[in-house]
Amino acid sequence: MMRIRFYTLGCKLNQAETETLADAFRRAGAVLATDDQDPNIFILNSCT
């Protein structure tokens, strides 16, 4: 099972984008990594 973790910096738009990405990954079968788990994928979402 693929574990994923997100870290979001910035405004509310970035937070909304992260939620959209998280939903897409969940639909694809991924789960959010807990603090005691190492993620397979780490996504840093920030402004340019």
mmCIF entry with sequence, helices, sheets and N, C-alpha, C, O atoms, coordinates in Angstrom:
data_MODEL
# 
_entry.id   MODEL 
# 
_entity.id                         1 
_entity.type                       polymer 
_entity.pdbx_number_of_molecules   1 
# 
_entity_poly.entity_id                      1 
_entity_poly.type                           'polypeptide(L)' 
_entity_poly.nstd_linkage                   no 
_entity_poly.nstd_monomer                   no 
_entity_poly.pdbx_seq_one_letter_code       MMRIRFYTLGCKLNQAETETLADAFRRAGAVLATDDQDPNIFILNSCT 
_entity_poly.pdbx_seq_one_letter_code_can   MMRIRFYTLGCKLNQAETETLADAFRRAGAVLATDDQDPNIFILNSCT 
_entity_poly.pdbx_strand_id                 A 
# 
loop_
_entity_poly_seq.entity_id 
_entity_poly_seq.num 
_entity_poly_seq.mon_id 
_entity_poly_seq.hetero 
1 1  MET n 
1 2  MET n 
1 3  ARG n 
1 4  ILE n 
1 5  ARG n 
1 6  PHE n 
1 7  TYR n 
1 8  THR n 
1 9  LEU n 
1 10 GLY n 
1 11 CYS n 
1 12 LYS n 
1 13 LEU n 
1 14 ASN n 
1 15 GLN n 
1 16 ALA n 
1 17 GLU n 
1 18 THR n 
1 19 GLU n 
1 20 THR n 
1 21 LEU n 
1 22 ALA n 
1 23 ASP n 
1 24 ALA n 
1 25 PHE n 
1 26 ARG n 
1 27 ARG n 
1 28 ALA n 
1 29 GLY n 
1 30 ALA n 
1 31 VAL n 
1 32 LEU n 
1 33 ALA n 
1 34 THR n 
1 35 ASP n 
1 36 ASP n 
1 37 GLN n 
1 38 ASP n 
1 39 PRO n 
1 40 ASN n 
1 41 ILE n 
1 42 PHE n 
1 43 ILE n 
1 44 LEU n 
1 45 ASN n 
1 46 SER n 
1 47 CYS n 
1 48 THR n 
# 
_struct_asym.id          A 
_struct_asym.entity_id   1 
# 
_struct_conf.conf_type_id            HELX_P 
_struct_conf.id                      HELX_P1 
_struct_conf.pdbx_PDB_helix_id       AA1 
_struct_conf.beg_label_comp_id       LYS 
_struct_conf.beg_label_asym_id       A 
_struct_conf.beg_label_seq_id        12 
_struct_conf.pdbx_beg_PDB_ins_code   ? 
_struct_conf.end_label_comp_id       ARG 
_struct_conf.end_label_asym_id       A 
_struct_conf.end_label_seq_id        27 
_struct_conf.pdbx_end_PDB_ins_code   ? 
_struct_conf.beg_auth_comp_id        LYS 
_struct_conf.beg_auth_asym_id        A 
_struct_conf.beg_auth_seq_id         12 
_struct_conf.end_auth_comp_id        ARG 
_struct_conf.end_auth_asym_id        A 
_struct_conf.end_auth_seq_id         27 
_struct_conf.pdbx_PDB_helix_class    1 
_struct_conf.details                 ? 
_struct_conf.pdbx_PDB_helix_length   16 
# 
_struct_conf_type.id          HELX_P 
_struct_conf_type.criteria    ? 
_struct_conf_type.reference   ? 
# 
_struct_sheet.id               AA1 
_struct_sheet.type             ? 
_struct_sheet.number_strands   3 
_struct_sheet.details          ? 
# 
loop_
_struct_sheet_order.sheet_id 
_struct_sheet_order.range_id_1 
_struct_sheet_order.range_id_2 
_struct_sheet_order.offset 
_struct_sheet_order.sense 
AA1 1 2 ? parallel 
AA1 2 3 ? parallel 
# 
loop_
_struct_sheet_range.sheet_id 
_struct_sheet_range.id 
_struct_sheet_range.beg_label_comp_id 
_struct_sheet_range.beg_label_asym_id 
_struct_sheet_range.beg_label_seq_id 
_struct_sheet_range.pdbx_beg_PDB_ins_code 
_struct_sheet_range.end_label_comp_id 
_struct_sheet_range.end_label_asym_id 
_struct_sheet_range.end_label_seq_id 
_struct_sheet_range.pdbx_end_PDB_ins_code 
_struct_sheet_range.beg_auth_comp_id 
_struct_sheet_range.beg_auth_asym_id 
_struct_sheet_range.beg_auth_seq_id 
_struct_sheet_range.end_auth_comp_id 
_struct_sheet_range.end_auth_asym_id 
_struct_sheet_range.end_auth_seq_id 
AA1 1 VAL A 31 ? LEU A 32 ? VAL A 31 LEU A 32 
AA1 2 ARG A 3  ? THR A 8  ? ARG A 3  THR A 8  
AA1 3 ILE A 41 ? ASN A 45 ? ILE A 41 ASN A 45 
# 
loop_
_atom_site.group_PDB 
_atom_site.id 
_atom_site.type_symbol 
_atom_site.label_atom_id 
_atom_site.label_alt_id 
_atom_site.label_comp_id 
_atom_site.label_asym_id 
_atom_site.label_entity_id 
_atom_site.label_seq_id 
_atom_site.pdbx_PDB_ins_code 
_atom_site.Cartn_x 
_atom_site.Cartn_y 
_atom_site.Cartn_z 
_atom_site.occupancy 
_atom_site.B_iso_or_equiv 
_atom_site.pdbx_formal_charge 
_atom_site.auth_seq_id 
_atom_site.auth_comp_id 
_atom_site.auth_asym_id 
_atom_site.auth_atom_id 
_atom_site.pdbx_PDB_model_num 
ATOM 1   N N  . MET A 1 1  ? 0.842  -1.174 0.000  1.00 0.00 ? 1  MET A N  1 
ATOM 2   C CA . MET A 1 1  ? 0.000  0.000  0.000  1.00 0.00 ? 1  MET A CA 1 
ATOM 3   C C  . MET A 1 1  ? 0.891  1.242  0.000  1.00 0.00 ? 1  MET A C  1 
ATOM 4   O O  . MET A 1 1  ? 1.844  1.329  0.774  1.00 0.00 ? 1  MET A O  1 
ATOM 5   N N  . MET A 1 2  ? 0.579  2.185  -0.860 1.00 0.00 ? 2  MET A N  1 
ATOM 6   C CA . MET A 1 2  ? 1.349  3.411  -0.964 1.00 0.00 ? 2  MET A CA 1 
ATOM 7   C C  . MET A 1 2  ? 0.948  4.379  0.143  1.00 0.00 ? 2  MET A C  1 
ATOM 8   O O  . MET A 1 2  ? -0.232 4.674  0.333  1.00 0.00 ? 2  MET A O  1 
ATOM 9   N N  . ARG A 1 3  ? 1.957  4.870  0.875  1.00 0.00 ? 3  ARG A N  1 
ATOM 10  C CA . ARG A 1 3  ? 1.721  5.857  1.929  1.00 0.00 ? 3  ARG A CA 1 
ATOM 11  C C  . ARG A 1 3  ? 2.233  7.213  1.440  1.00 0.00 ? 3  ARG A C  1 
ATOM 12  O O  . ARG A 1 3  ? 3.302  7.306  0.837  1.00 0.00 ? 3  ARG A O  1 
ATOM 13  N N  . ILE A 1 4  ? 1.461  8.245  1.707  1.00 0.00 ? 4  ILE A N  1 
ATOM 14  C CA . ILE A 1 4  ? 1.804  9.576  1.221  1.00 0.00 ? 4  ILE A CA 1 
ATOM 15  C C  . ILE A 1 4  ? 1.685  10.577 2.356  1.00 0.00 ? 4  ILE A C  1 
ATOM 16  O O  . ILE A 1 4  ? 0.847  10.430 3.246  1.00 0.00 ? 4  ILE A O  1 
ATOM 17  N N  . ARG A 1 5  ? 2.528  11.590 2.316  1.00 0.00 ? 5  ARG A N  1 
ATOM 18  C CA . ARG A 1 5  ? 2.466  12.666 3.309  1.00 0.00 ? 5  ARG A CA 1 
ATOM 19  C C  . ARG A 1 5  ? 2.560  13.996 2.566  1.00 0.00 ? 5  ARG A C  1 
ATOM 20  O O  . ARG A 1 5  ? 3.327  14.138 1.613  1.00 0.00 ? 5  ARG A O  1 
ATOM 21  N N  . PHE A 1 6  ? 1.772  14.959 3.017  1.00 0.00 ? 6  PHE A N  1 
ATOM 22  C CA . PHE A 1 6  ? 1.763  16.293 2.435  1.00 0.00 ? 6  PHE A CA 1 
ATOM 23  C C  . PHE A 1 6  ? 2.264  17.299 3.457  1.00 0.00 ? 6  PHE A C  1 
ATOM 24  O O  . PHE A 1 6  ? 2.028  17.159 4.657  1.00 0.00 ? 6  PHE A O  1 
ATOM 25  N N  . TYR A 1 7  ? 2.959  18.315 2.962  1.00 0.00 ? 7  TYR A N  1 
ATOM 26  C CA . TYR A 1 7  ? 3.329  19.463 3.786  1.00 0.00 ? 7  TYR A CA 1 
ATOM 27  C C  . TYR A 1 7  ? 2.983  20.683 2.954  1.00 0.00 ? 7  TYR A C  1 
ATOM 28  O O  . TYR A 1 7  ? 3.508  20.850 1.853  1.00 0.00 ? 7  TYR A O  1 
ATOM 29  N N  . THR A 1 8  ? 2.114  21.533 3.461  1.00 0.00 ? 8  THR A N  1 
ATOM 30  C CA . THR A 1 8  ? 1.601  22.660 2.696  1.00 0.00 ? 8  THR A CA 1 
ATOM 31  C C  . THR A 1 8  ? 2.041  23.972 3.324  1.00 0.00 ? 8  THR A C  1 
ATOM 32  O O  . THR A 1 8  ? 1.874  24.194 4.524  1.00 0.00 ? 8  THR A O  1 
ATOM 33  N N  . LEU A 1 9  ? 2.603  24.830 2.498  1.00 0.00 ? 9  LEU A N  1 
ATOM 34  C CA . LEU A 1 9  ? 3.003  26.174 2.902  1.00 0.00 ? 9  LEU A CA 1 
ATOM 35  C C  . LEU A 1 9  ? 2.208  27.168 2.074  1.00 0.00 ? 9  LEU A C  1 
ATOM 36  O O  . LEU A 1 9  ? 1.964  26.944 0.889  1.00 0.00 ? 9  LEU A O  1 
ATOM 37  N N  . GLY A 1 10 ? 1.807  28.259 2.696  1.00 0.00 ? 10 GLY A N  1 
ATOM 38  C CA . GLY A 1 10 ? 1.168  29.300 1.908  1.00 0.00 ? 10 GLY A CA 1 
ATOM 39  C C  . GLY A 1 10 ? -0.281 29.544 2.270  1.00 0.00 ? 10 GLY A C  1 
ATOM 40  O O  . GLY A 1 10 ? -0.725 29.323 3.396  1.00 0.00 ? 10 GLY A O  1 
ATOM 41  N N  . CYS A 1 11 ? -0.994 30.010 1.263  1.00 0.00 ? 11 CYS A N  1 
ATOM 42  C CA . CYS A 1 11 ? -2.348 30.528 1.456  1.00 0.00 ? 11 CYS A CA 1 
ATOM 43  C C  . CYS A 1 11 ? -3.404 29.421 1.437  1.00 0.00 ? 11 CYS A C  1 
ATOM 44  O O  . CYS A 1 11 ? -3.092 28.234 1.333  1.00 0.00 ? 11 CYS A O  1 
ATOM 45  N N  . LYS A 1 12 ? -4.650 29.848 1.541  1.00 0.00 ? 12 LYS A N  1 
ATOM 46  C CA . LYS A 1 12 ? -5.773 28.907 1.536  1.00 0.00 ? 12 LYS A CA 1 
ATOM 47  C C  . LYS A 1 12 ? -5.895 28.185 0.200  1.00 0.00 ? 12 LYS A C  1 
ATOM 48  O O  . LYS A 1 12 ? -6.380 27.054 0.154  1.00 0.00 ? 12 LYS A O  1 
ATOM 49  N N  . LEU A 1 13 ? -5.464 28.818 -0.883 1.00 0.00 ? 13 LEU A N  1 
ATOM 50  C CA . LEU A 1 13 ? -5.490 28.147 -2.181 1.00 0.00 ? 13 LEU A CA 1 
ATOM 51  C C  . LEU A 1 13 ? -4.572 26.929 -2.161 1.00 0.00 ? 13 LEU A C  1 
ATOM 52  O O  . LEU A 1 13 ? -4.929 25.872 -2.680 1.00 0.00 ? 13 LEU A O  1 
ATOM 53  N N  . ASN A 1 14 ? -3.402 27.073 -1.568 1.00 0.00 ? 14 ASN A N  1 
ATOM 54  C CA . ASN A 1 14 ? -2.484 25.929 -1.455 1.00 0.00 ? 14 ASN A CA 1 
ATOM 55  C C  . ASN A 1 14 ? -3.109 24.818 -0.621 1.00 0.00 ? 14 ASN A C  1 
ATOM 56  O O  . ASN A 1 14 ? -2.968 23.641 -0.951 1.00 0.00 ? 14 ASN A O  1 
ATOM 57  N N  . GLN A 1 15 ? -3.789 25.177 0.443  1.00 0.00 ? 15 GLN A N  1 
ATOM 58  C CA . GLN A 1 15 ? -4.444 24.172 1.282  1.00 0.00 ? 15 GLN A CA 1 
ATOM 59  C C  . GLN A 1 15 ? -5.528 23.441 0.493  1.00 0.00 ? 15 GLN A C  1 
ATOM 60  O O  . GLN A 1 15 ? -5.676 22.225 0.614  1.00 0.00 ? 15 GLN A O  1 
ATOM 61  N N  . ALA A 1 16 ? -6.282 24.182 -0.313 1.00 0.00 ? 16 ALA A N  1 
ATOM 62  C CA . ALA A 1 16 ? -7.327 23.564 -1.132 1.00 0.00 ? 16 ALA A CA 1 
ATOM 63  C C  . ALA A 1 16 ? -6.714 22.649 -2.187 1.00 0.00 ? 16 ALA A C  1 
ATOM 64  O O  . ALA A 1 16 ? -7.239 21.567 -2.450 1.00 0.00 ? 16 ALA A O  1 
ATOM 65  N N  . GLU A 1 17 ? -5.610 23.073 -2.789 1.00 0.00 ? 17 GLU A N  1 
ATOM 66  C CA . GLU A 1 17 ? -4.932 22.232 -3.778 1.00 0.00 ? 17 GLU A CA 1 
ATOM 67  C C  . GLU A 1 17 ? -4.428 20.939 -3.142 1.00 0.00 ? 17 GLU A C  1 
ATOM 68  O O  . GLU A 1 17 ? -4.522 19.868 -3.742 1.00 0.00 ? 17 GLU A O  1 
ATOM 69  N N  . THR A 1 18 ? -3.896 21.041 -1.932 1.00 0.00 ? 18 THR A N  1 
ATOM 70  C CA . THR A 1 18 ? -3.416 19.847 -1.232 1.00 0.00 ? 18 THR A CA 1 
ATOM 71  C C  . THR A 1 18 ? -4.565 18.887 -0.962 1.00 0.00 ? 18 THR A C  1 
ATOM 72  O O  . THR A 1 18 ? -4.404 17.677 -1.120 1.00 0.00 ? 18 THR A O  1 
ATOM 73  N N  . GLU A 1 19 ? -5.708 19.398 -0.563 1.00 0.00 ? 19 GLU A N  1 
ATOM 74  C CA . GLU A 1 19 ? -6.873 18.539 -0.331 1.00 0.00 ? 19 GLU A CA 1 
ATOM 75  C C  . GLU A 1 19 ? -7.311 17.846 -1.620 1.00 0.00 ? 19 GLU A C  1 
ATOM 76  O O  . GLU A 1 19 ? -7.683 16.673 -1.603 1.00 0.00 ? 19 GLU A O  1 
ATOM 77  N N  . THR A 1 20 ? -7.265 18.572 -2.732 1.00 0.00 ? 20 THR A N  1 
ATOM 78  C CA . THR A 1 20 ? -7.616 17.981 -4.025 1.00 0.00 ? 20 THR A CA 1 
ATOM 79  C C  . THR A 1 20 ? -6.647 16.865 -4.386 1.00 0.00 ? 20 THR A C  1 
ATOM 80  O O  . THR A 1 20 ? -7.064 15.799 -4.840 1.00 0.00 ? 20 THR A O  1 
ATOM 81  N N  . LEU A 1 21 ? -5.355 17.106 -4.185 1.00 0.00 ? 21 LEU A N  1 
ATOM 82  C CA . LEU A 1 21 ? -4.347 16.075 -4.450 1.00 0.00 ? 21 LEU A CA 1 
ATOM 83  C C  . LEU A 1 21 ? -4.540 14.868 -3.535 1.00 0.00 ? 21 LEU A C  1 
ATOM 84  O O  . LEU A 1 21 ? -4.459 13.724 -3.982 1.00 0.00 ? 21 LEU A O  1 
ATOM 85  N N  . ALA A 1 22 ? -4.792 15.126 -2.263 1.00 0.00 ? 22 ALA A N  1 
ATOM 86  C CA . ALA A 1 22 ? -4.978 14.036 -1.305 1.00 0.00 ? 22 ALA A CA 1 
ATOM 87  C C  . ALA A 1 22 ? -6.178 13.176 -1.698 1.00 0.00 ? 22 ALA A C  1 
ATOM 88  O O  . ALA A 1 22 ? -6.117 11.949 -1.614 1.00 0.00 ? 22 ALA A O  1 
ATOM 89  N N  . ASP A 1 23 ? -7.259 13.809 -2.124 1.00 0.00 ? 23 ASP A N  1 
ATOM 90  C CA . ASP A 1 23 ? -8.435 13.054 -2.560 1.00 0.00 ? 23 ASP A CA 1 
ATOM 91  C C  . ASP A 1 23 ? -8.109 12.181 -3.767 1.00 0.00 ? 23 ASP A C  1 
ATOM 92  O O  . ASP A 1 23 ? -8.544 11.032 -3.839 1.00 0.00 ? 23 ASP A O  1 
ATOM 93  N N  . ALA A 1 24 ? -7.347 12.720 -4.713 1.00 0.00 ? 24 ALA A N  1 
ATOM 94  C CA . ALA A 1 24 ? -6.978 11.952 -5.907 1.00 0.00 ? 24 ALA A CA 1 
ATOM 95  C C  . ALA A 1 24 ? -6.117 10.748 -5.530 1.00 0.00 ? 24 ALA A C  1 
ATOM 96  O O  . ALA A 1 24 ? -6.314 9.652  -6.056 1.00 0.00 ? 24 ALA A O  1 
ATOM 97  N N  . PHE A 1 25 ? -5.167 10.949 -4.627 1.00 0.00 ? 25 PHE A N  1 
ATOM 98  C CA . PHE A 1 25 ? -4.322 9.833  -4.193 1.00 0.00 ? 25 PHE A CA 1 
ATOM 99  C C  . PHE A 1 25 ? -5.137 8.789  -3.437 1.00 0.00 ? 25 PHE A C  1 
ATOM 100 O O  . PHE A 1 25 ? -4.907 7.591  -3.602 1.00 0.00 ? 25 PHE A O  1 
ATOM 101 N N  . ARG A 1 26 ? -6.086 9.226  -2.610 1.00 0.00 ? 26 ARG A N  1 
ATOM 102 C CA . ARG A 1 26 ? -6.936 8.271  -1.884 1.00 0.00 ? 26 ARG A CA 1 
ATOM 103 C C  . ARG A 1 26 ? -7.763 7.432  -2.854 1.00 0.00 ? 26 ARG A C  1 
ATOM 104 O O  . ARG A 1 26 ? -7.900 6.221  -2.676 1.00 0.00 ? 26 ARG A O  1 
ATOM 105 N N  . ARG A 1 27 ? -8.314 8.082  -3.882 1.00 0.00 ? 27 ARG A N  1 
ATOM 106 C CA . ARG A 1 27 ? -9.099 7.343  -4.878 1.00 0.00 ? 27 ARG A CA 1 
ATOM 107 C C  . ARG A 1 27 ? -8.234 6.324  -5.616 1.00 0.00 ? 27 ARG A C  1 
ATOM 108 O O  . ARG A 1 27 ? -8.729 5.294  -6.073 1.00 0.00 ? 27 ARG A O  1 
ATOM 109 N N  . ALA A 1 28 ? -6.937 6.618  -5.728 1.00 0.00 ? 28 ALA A N  1 
ATOM 110 C CA . ALA A 1 28 ? -6.009 5.695  -6.395 1.00 0.00 ? 28 ALA A CA 1 
ATOM 111 C C  . ALA A 1 28 ? -5.511 4.602  -5.453 1.00 0.00 ? 28 ALA A C  1 
ATOM 112 O O  . ALA A 1 28 ? -4.736 3.738  -5.863 1.00 0.00 ? 28 ALA A O  1 
ATOM 113 N N  . GLY A 1 29 ? -5.953 4.633  -4.190 1.00 0.00 ? 29 GLY A N  1 
ATOM 114 C CA . GLY A 1 29 ? -5.601 3.574  -3.251 1.00 0.00 ? 29 GLY A CA 1 
ATOM 115 C C  . GLY A 1 29 ? -4.523 3.926  -2.246 1.00 0.00 ? 29 GLY A C  1 
ATOM 116 O O  . GLY A 1 29 ? -4.132 3.071  -1.452 1.00 0.00 ? 29 GLY A O  1 
ATOM 117 N N  . ALA A 1 30 ? -4.033 5.144  -2.253 1.00 0.00 ? 30 ALA A N  1 
ATOM 118 C CA . ALA A 1 30 ? -3.005 5.556  -1.295 1.00 0.00 ? 30 ALA A CA 1 
ATOM 119 C C  . ALA A 1 30 ? -3.647 5.888  0.050  1.00 0.00 ? 30 ALA A C  1 
ATOM 120 O O  . ALA A 1 30 ? -4.841 6.175  0.131  1.00 0.00 ? 30 ALA A O  1 
ATOM 121 N N  . VAL A 1 31 ? -2.836 5.843  1.092  1.00 0.00 ? 31 VAL A N  1 
ATOM 122 C CA . VAL A 1 31 ? -3.283 6.241  2.427  1.00 0.00 ? 31 VAL A CA 1 
ATOM 123 C C  . VAL A 1 31 ? -2.315 7.294  2.958  1.00 0.00 ? 31 VAL A C  1 
ATOM 124 O O  . VAL A 1 31 ? -1.148 7.335  2.568  1.00 0.00 ? 31 VAL A O  1 
ATOM 125 N N  . LEU A 1 32 ? -2.813 8.134  3.843  1.00 0.00 ? 32 LEU A N  1 
ATOM 126 C CA . LEU A 1 32 ? -1.946 9.134  4.455  1.00 0.00 ? 32 LEU A CA 1 
ATOM 127 C C  . LEU A 1 32 ? -1.058 8.466  5.497  1.00 0.00 ? 32 LEU A C  1 
ATOM 128 O O  . LEU A 1 32 ? -1.534 7.691  6.327  1.00 0.00 ? 32 LEU A O  1 
ATOM 129 N N  . ALA A 1 33 ? 0.227  8.770  5.447  1.00 0.00 ? 33 ALA A N  1 
ATOM 130 C CA . ALA A 1 33 ? 1.178  8.207  6.404  1.00 0.00 ? 33 ALA A CA 1 
ATOM 131 C C  . ALA A 1 33 ? 0.976  8.870  7.760  1.00 0.00 ? 33 ALA A C  1 
ATOM 132 O O  . ALA A 1 33 ? 0.788  10.083 7.843  1.00 0.00 ? 33 ALA A O  1 
ATOM 133 N N  . THR A 1 34 ? 1.015  8.083  8.800  1.00 0.00 ? 34 THR A N  1 
ATOM 134 C CA . THR A 1 34 ? 0.946  8.629  10.152 1.00 0.00 ? 34 THR A CA 1 
ATOM 135 C C  . THR A 1 34 ? 2.335  9.106  10.570 1.00 0.00 ? 34 THR A C  1 
ATOM 136 O O  . THR A 1 34 ? 3.316  8.880  9.862  1.00 0.00 ? 34 THR A O  1 
ATOM 137 N N  . ASP A 1 35 ? 2.409  9.761  11.716 1.00 0.00 ? 35 ASP A N  1 
ATOM 138 C CA . ASP A 1 35 ? 3.689  10.303 12.177 1.00 0.00 ? 35 ASP A CA 1 
ATOM 139 C C  . ASP A 1 35 ? 4.746  9.228  12.393 1.00 0.00 ? 35 ASP A C  1 
ATOM 140 O O  . ASP A 1 35 ? 5.939  9.504  12.269 1.00 0.00 ? 35 ASP A O  1 
ATOM 141 N N  . ASP A 1 36 ? 4.329  8.013  12.712 1.00 0.00 ? 36 ASP A N  1 
ATOM 142 C CA . ASP A 1 36 ? 5.301  6.946  12.967 1.00 0.00 ? 36 ASP A CA 1 
ATOM 143 C C  . ASP A 1 36 ? 5.590  6.093  11.728 1.00 0.00 ? 36 ASP A C  1 
ATOM 144 O O  . ASP A 1 36 ? 6.283  5.080  11.825 1.00 0.00 ? 36 ASP A O  1 
ATOM 145 N N  . GLN A 1 37 ? 5.069  6.493  10.575 1.00 0.00 ? 37 GLN A N  1 
ATOM 146 C CA . GLN A 1 37 ? 5.309  5.764  9.329  1.00 0.00 ? 37 GLN A CA 1 
ATOM 147 C C  . GLN A 1 37 ? 6.111  6.628  8.362  1.00 0.00 ? 37 GLN A C  1 
ATOM 148 O O  . GLN A 1 37 ? 5.907  7.839  8.277  1.00 0.00 ? 37 GLN A O  1 
ATOM 149 N N  . ASP A 1 38 ? 7.012  6.000  7.645  1.00 0.00 ? 38 ASP A N  1 
ATOM 150 C CA . ASP A 1 38 ? 7.719  6.697  6.578  1.00 0.00 ? 38 ASP A CA 1 
ATOM 151 C C  . ASP A 1 38 ? 6.855  6.648  5.322  1.00 0.00 ? 38 ASP A C  1 
ATOM 152 O O  . ASP A 1 38 ? 6.383  5.578  4.940  1.00 0.00 ? 38 ASP A O  1 
ATOM 153 N N  . PRO A 1 39 ? 6.642  7.799  4.673  1.00 0.00 ? 39 PRO A N  1 
ATOM 154 C CA . PRO A 1 39 ? 5.835  7.795  3.456  1.00 0.00 ? 39 PRO A CA 1 
ATOM 155 C C  . PRO A 1 39 ? 6.649  7.290  2.264  1.00 0.00 ? 39 PRO A C  1 
ATOM 156 O O  . PRO A 1 39 ? 7.874  7.406  2.238  1.00 0.00 ? 39 PRO A O  1 
ATOM 157 N N  . ASN A 1 40 ? 5.949  6.733  1.286  1.00 0.00 ? 40 ASN A N  1 
ATOM 158 C CA . ASN A 1 40 ? 6.580  6.388  0.016  1.00 0.00 ? 40 ASN A CA 1 
ATOM 159 C C  . ASN A 1 40 ? 6.738  7.634  -0.845 1.00 0.00 ? 40 ASN A C  1 
ATOM 160 O O  . ASN A 1 40 ? 7.681  7.751  -1.628 1.00 0.00 ? 40 ASN A O  1 
ATOM 161 N N  . ILE A 1 41 ? 5.798  8.560  -0.684 1.00 0.00 ? 41 ILE A N  1 
ATOM 162 C CA . ILE A 1 41 ? 5.808  9.816  -1.433 1.00 0.00 ? 41 ILE A CA 1 
ATOM 163 C C  . ILE A 1 41 ? 5.605  10.958 -0.447 1.00 0.00 ? 41 ILE A C  1 
ATOM 164 O O  . ILE A 1 41 ? 4.744  10.890 0.430  1.00 0.00 ? 41 ILE A O  1 
ATOM 165 N N  . PHE A 1 42 ? 6.408  12.009 -0.602 1.00 0.00 ? 42 PHE A N  1 
ATOM 166 C CA . PHE A 1 42 ? 6.270  13.215 0.217  1.00 0.00 ? 42 PHE A CA 1 
ATOM 167 C C  . PHE A 1 42 ? 6.054  14.371 -0.745 1.00 0.00 ? 42 PHE A C  1 
ATOM 168 O O  . PHE A 1 42 ? 6.867  14.590 -1.643 1.00 0.00 ? 42 PHE A O  1 
ATOM 169 N N  . ILE A 1 43 ? 4.969  15.114 -0.569 1.00 0.00 ? 43 ILE A N  1 
ATOM 170 C CA . ILE A 1 43 ? 4.668  16.242 -1.447 1.00 0.00 ? 43 ILE A CA 1 
ATOM 171 C C  . ILE A 1 43 ? 4.718  17.522 -0.634 1.00 0.00 ? 43 ILE A C  1 
ATOM 172 O O  . ILE A 1 43 ? 4.016  17.672 0.366  1.00 0.00 ? 43 ILE A O  1 
ATOM 173 N N  . LEU A 1 44 ? 5.558  18.437 -1.081 1.00 0.00 ? 44 LEU A N  1 
ATOM 174 C CA . LEU A 1 44 ? 5.662  19.773 -0.502 1.00 0.00 ? 44 LEU A CA 1 
ATOM 175 C C  . LEU A 1 44 ? 4.951  20.720 -1.455 1.00 0.00 ? 44 LEU A C  1 
ATOM 176 O O  . LEU A 1 44 ? 5.368  20.880 -2.603 1.00 0.00 ? 44 LEU A O  1 
ATOM 177 N N  . ASN A 1 45 ? 3.891  21.344 -0.989 1.00 0.00 ? 45 ASN A N  1 
ATOM 178 C CA . ASN A 1 45 ? 3.111  22.265 -1.810 1.00 0.00 ? 45 ASN A CA 1 
ATOM 179 C C  . ASN A 1 45 ? 3.338  23.670 -1.272 1.00 0.00 ? 45 ASN A C  1 
ATOM 180 O O  . ASN A 1 45 ? 3.048  23.960 -0.111 1.00 0.00 ? 45 ASN A O  1 
ATOM 181 N N  . SER A 1 46 ? 3.868  24.551 -2.143 1.00 0.00 ? 46 SER A N  1 
ATOM 182 C CA . SER A 1 46 ? 4.147  25.925 -1.718 1.00 0.00 ? 46 SER A CA 1 
ATOM 183 C C  . SER A 1 46 ? 3.887  26.885 -2.871 1.00 0.00 ? 46 SER A C  1 
ATOM 184 O O  . SER A 1 46 ? 3.660  26.464 -4.005 1.00 0.00 ? 46 SER A O  1 
ATOM 185 N N  . CYS A 1 47 ? 3.924  28.155 -2.573 1.00 0.00 ? 47 CYS A N  1 
ATOM 186 C CA . CYS A 1 47 ? 3.794  29.191 -3.596 1.00 0.00 ? 47 CYS A CA 1 
ATOM 187 C C  . CYS A 1 47 ? 5.108  29.321 -4.362 1.00 0.00 ? 47 CYS A C  1 
ATOM 188 O O  . CYS A 1 47 ? 6.167  28.892 -3.905 1.00 0.00 ? 47 CYS A O  1 
ATOM 189 N N  . THR A 1 48 ? 5.002  29.917 -5.521 1.00 0.00 ? 48 THR A N  1 
ATOM 190 C CA . THR A 1 48 ? 6.223  30.127 -6.316 1.00 0.00 ? 48 THR A CA 1 
ATOM 191 C C  . THR A 1 48 ? 6.949  31.367 -5.878 1.00 0.00 ? 48 THR A C  1 
ATOM 192 O O  . THR A 1 48 ? 7.995  31.700 -6.435 1.00 0.00 ? 48 THR A O  1 
# 
